[in-house]
Amino acid sequence: MNTVLTERILPTGQTIQIVQGDITAEQVDAIVNAANEHLQHGGGVAWAISKKGGPAIQKESNEWIQKHGLVSHSRPAWTSGGLLPAEYVVHAVGPVWGDGDEDTKLAQAVTGSLRVADELKCTSMALPAISTGIFGFPKERAGELILSSIEKYFTDKPSSMLKTIKLVLYDQPTVDVFVQTWHEKWADKP
């Protein structure tokens, strides 16, 4: 069972939460997949989403690549949620640590995911700690960038249809880092 660890209402009205658990179990309009540019879902979060969502997700991902080409950091792809509770899966390509300009690429992946969810008229979405697994992005740095990117998106687009954003984190080390980053970022703010 997923557990909300902390929650904050942004000045723009959106609720952001840190949740420990399984992103594939979230009852939201869209979940974000930490994808590769080819949308081949063979490991990590992508594998878990594809496995639980069924073959439709990989099939639709292949069709996306055939129609649109490789997925960029700034323009995520999307598919149905297949058998998942979420209606959509937004496939965000985060940076591989060491490839260069990683901070900008991660911010683009987060912002692009939020934009796609808005285009799909979603009111809720869940995202993982993009790029912090096999792509090697340092968790502390990713936590700050992801939280800041979400906050900036809503500051720039206060009329967004998105009302609830959940950072769904699976393993305890990632949870610990993101909760610490959260408290450092917002400890003295109402």
C-alpha positions as CSV (number, residue, x, y, z in Angstrom):
1,M,0.0,0.0,0.0
2,N,1.3,3.5,-0.9
3,T,1.8,6.0,1.9
4,V,1.8,9.8,1.7
5,L,4.8,10.9,3.7
6,T,4.5,14.7,3.3
7,E,2.2,17.1,1.4
8,R,2.3,20.8,0.5
9,I,-0.1,23.1,-1.2
10,L,1.8,25.4,-3.6
11,P,0.9,29.1,-3.7
12,T,-0.7,28.4,-7.1
13,G,-3.1,25.9,-5.5
14,Q,-1.7,22.5,-6.6
15,T,-1.0,19.8,-4.0
16,I,2.4,18.1,-4.2
17,Q,3.1,15.0,-2.2
18,I,5.9,12.6,-1.6
19,V,4.5,9.0,-1.5
20,Q,6.4,5.8,-0.7
21,G,5.2,2.9,-2.7
22,D,4.5,1.5,-6.1
23,I,3.8,4.0,-8.9
24,T,1.9,1.4,-10.9
25,A,-0.7,1.2,-8.1
26,E,-1.5,5.0,-8.0
27,Q,-5.0,6.1,-8.7
28,V,-4.2,9.1,-10.8
29,D,-5.0,10.2,-14.4
30,A,-1.4,9.7,-15.5
31,I,1.9,8.2,-14.3
32,V,5.3,9.1,-15.6
33,N,7.6,6.4,-16.8
34,A,11.4,7.0,-16.6
35,A,11.9,6.0,-20.2
36,N,14.7,5.7,-22.7
37,E,14.6,7.5,-26.0
38,H,13.6,4.3,-27.8
39,L,10.7,3.5,-25.5
40,Q,12.0,0.0,-24.9
41,H,10.8,-0.8,-21.4
42,G,13.3,-3.5,-20.3
43,G,14.4,-2.3,-16.9
44,G,13.7,-0.3,-13.7
45,V,10.5,1.7,-13.5
46,A,9.8,1.2,-17.2
47,W,9.9,-2.6,-16.8
48,A,7.5,-2.5,-13.8
49,I,5.1,-0.2,-15.6
50,S,5.1,-2.3,-18.8
51,K,4.8,-5.6,-16.9
52,K,1.8,-4.4,-14.8
53,G,0.2,-2.4,-17.6
54,G,0.3,-5.3,-20.1
55,P,1.5,-5.6,-23.7
56,A,-0.5,-2.5,-24.9
57,I,2.0,-0.1,-23.4
58,Q,5.0,-1.6,-25.3
59,K,2.9,-1.9,-28.5
60,E,1.7,1.7,-28.3
61,S,5.3,2.8,-27.5
62,N,6.6,1.0,-30.6
63,E,3.9,2.7,-32.7
64,W,4.9,6.1,-31.2
65,I,8.5,5.6,-32.2
66,Q,7.5,4.6,-35.7
67,K,5.3,7.7,-36.1
68,H,7.4,10.3,-34.2
69,G,10.9,9.0,-34.0
70,L,13.1,9.0,-30.9
71,V,11.7,10.7,-27.7
72,S,13.5,13.9,-26.6
73,H,14.0,15.2,-23.0
74,S,11.7,18.1,-23.6
75,R,8.9,16.3,-25.4
76,P,7.8,13.1,-23.7
77,A,5.7,10.5,-25.5
78,W,2.5,9.1,-24.1
79,T,0.5,5.9,-24.3
80,S,-2.6,4.5,-22.6
81,G,-2.1,3.0,-19.2
82,G,-3.1,-0.4,-20.5
83,L,-4.2,-2.5,-17.4
84,L,-2.9,0.1,-14.9
85,P,-5.3,2.2,-12.8
86,A,-3.9,5.3,-14.5
87,E,-5.5,6.2,-17.9
88,Y,-2.2,7.4,-19.4
89,V,1.6,6.8,-19.1
90,V,3.8,9.7,-20.0
91,H,7.2,8.5,-21.1
92,A,9.8,11.0,-20.0
93,V,13.4,10.6,-21.1
94,G,15.7,11.7,-18.3
95,P,19.4,12.3,-18.7
96,V,22.1,9.8,-18.3
97,W,24.6,11.1,-15.7
98,G,27.8,12.1,-17.5
99,D,26.3,12.9,-20.9
100,G,26.4,16.6,-20.3
101,D,23.9,19.3,-19.4
102,E,22.1,16.9,-17.1
103,D,20.4,19.5,-15.0
104,T,18.7,21.2,-18.0
105,K,17.7,17.8,-19.4
106,L,16.1,16.6,-16.2
107,A,14.2,19.9,-15.8
108,Q,13.0,19.6,-19.4
109,A,11.8,16.0,-18.7
110,V,9.8,17.1,-15.6
111,T,8.4,20.2,-17.3
112,G,7.6,18.2,-20.5
113,S,5.7,15.6,-18.4
114,L,3.6,18.2,-16.7
115,R,2.9,19.9,-20.1
116,V,1.8,16.6,-21.7
117,A,-0.5,15.8,-18.7
118,D,-2.1,19.2,-19.1
119,E,-2.5,18.6,-22.9
120,L,-4.2,15.3,-21.9
121,K,-6.5,17.2,-19.5
122,C,-5.3,15.3,-16.5
123,T,-6.0,16.6,-13.0
124,S,-3.6,14.2,-11.2
125,M,-0.3,12.6,-12.0
126,A,2.5,10.6,-10.3
127,L,6.1,10.6,-11.2
128,P,9.2,8.7,-10.1
129,A,12.7,10.0,-9.3
130,I,13.5,10.3,-13.0
131,S,17.1,9.3,-13.9
132,T,18.2,8.4,-10.4
133,G,18.2,4.6,-11.0
134,I,20.3,3.1,-13.8
135,F,20.9,6.5,-15.4
136,G,23.0,7.4,-12.3
137,F,21.7,11.0,-11.6
138,P,22.7,11.9,-8.0
139,K,19.5,11.6,-5.9
140,E,20.1,14.8,-3.8
141,R,20.6,16.9,-7.0
142,A,17.6,15.3,-8.7
143,G,15.4,15.9,-5.7
144,E,16.0,19.6,-5.7
145,L,15.7,19.9,-9.5
146,I,12.5,17.9,-9.7
147,L,10.8,19.8,-6.9
148,S,12.0,23.2,-8.3
149,S,10.8,22.2,-11.8
150,I,7.4,21.3,-10.6
151,E,7.1,24.6,-8.6
152,K,8.3,26.7,-11.5
153,Y,5.9,25.0,-14.0
154,F,2.9,26.0,-11.9
155,T,4.2,29.5,-11.2
156,D,4.5,29.9,-15.0
157,K,1.2,28.2,-15.7
158,P,-1.1,28.8,-12.7
159,S,-4.2,27.9,-14.8
160,S,-3.0,24.3,-15.2
161,M,-5.7,21.7,-14.9
162,L,-3.3,19.6,-12.8
163,K,-4.2,19.7,-9.2
164,T,-2.3,16.8,-7.6
165,I,1.3,15.8,-8.2
166,K,2.7,12.8,-6.4
167,L,6.4,12.0,-6.3
168,V,6.1,8.2,-5.9
169,L,9.4,6.7,-4.6
170,Y,10.0,3.0,-4.1
171,D,13.2,2.4,-2.2
172,Q,14.1,3.8,1.2
173,P,17.3,5.5,0.2
174,T,15.5,7.5,-2.4
175,V,12.7,8.3,0.0
176,D,15.1,9.5,2.6
177,V,17.0,11.8,0.2
178,F,13.8,13.3,-1.3
179,V,12.2,13.9,2.1
180,Q,15.4,15.6,3.4
181,T,15.5,17.7,0.2
182,W,11.8,18.6,0.7
183,H,12.4,19.8,4.3
184,E,15.4,21.8,3.3
185,K,13.5,23.5,0.5
186,W,10.3,24.2,2.3
187,A,11.2,24.1,6.1
188,D,10.8,27.8,6.7
189,K,7.9,28.5,4.2
190,P,4.2,28.3,5.0
